[in-house]
């Protein structure tokens, strides 16, 4: 038993990466049933929807589960602070081609984070993982009172040390290879693009909490490498995203299947925050226009045509999040991925 398995009550030190908008109950439960820690991303979820989701996860598996929230970074805008008209005009063709109506600005771009935290702690998942910041002492205390472990996420040694000093139970050290958003919070993400092989051993040397390596881990070799670097476990995203249990569209899976090592880019086009994915028409046109609204306005704006594109199966208008190891994501089911990752464990 490793420090991580004992801490989280799991059999295998493998954590499913939480996908904002691409998580599914089926995939989360499958990873937990396979002995790992299934995770579910709750970005944008209302408190009622959080309660319903945790209840659905509990109904699907009796094994430990994790949910993930985005903490406020301090750079978020509200509708009154941004003029959306030029952005909507610039992207009008994307809305039209997706079959989506050009939207009216909402009263809020995302739910209140404190209300989300209250809902999570009321629902009592086994683990709460957070990105983009450090949970405050009150949140950590409330989590402990409810038996909820808290996992923080770092993209640099300094962030890992800050999380360790705050008292989180474990730390995900996520390298620049990882797909999806770069979750830096002490410096701009462009200044925190440390690769997994450089980041993990330095974080291990700097903190006392168990370390979970993320970024570029997709098979038994990645697991063995992460453990050799001193990590207590791994977090795997893209390899699970390709499986049939995820909420990814067939177009997204096809893009992952076809991706080569150089086929991902870092962009702010789809959400207003830096993230790694596979370029497509929407990404290229938004970047070419130069009209990228601040977060979370851009995420809300593109989310309207992305939802329509998802229903239509149009991969050219989606966020095709993917890590640099997408070419190693070859397995069709979560059980197959888990079996491959288990093969990288010692003994």
Secondary structure, 3 states (H helix, E strand, C coil): CCHHHHHHCCCCCEEECCCCCCCCHHHHHHHHHCCCEEEEECCCCCHHHHHHHHHHHHHHCCCCEEEEEECCCCCCCCHHHCCCHHHHHHCHHHHHHHCCCCCCCCCCCCCCHHHHHHHHHHHCCCEEEEECCCCCHHHHHHHHHCCCEEEEEECCHHHHHHHHHHCCCEEEEECCCCCEECCCCCCCHHHCCCCHHHHHHHHHHHCCCEEEEECCCCCHHHHHHHHHCCCCEEEECHHHHCCCCCCCCHHHHHHHHHCCCCCEEEECCCCCCCEEEECCHHHHHHHHHCCCCCCCHHHHHHHHHHHHHHHHCCHHHCCCECCCCHHHCCCCCHHHHHHHHHCCCCC
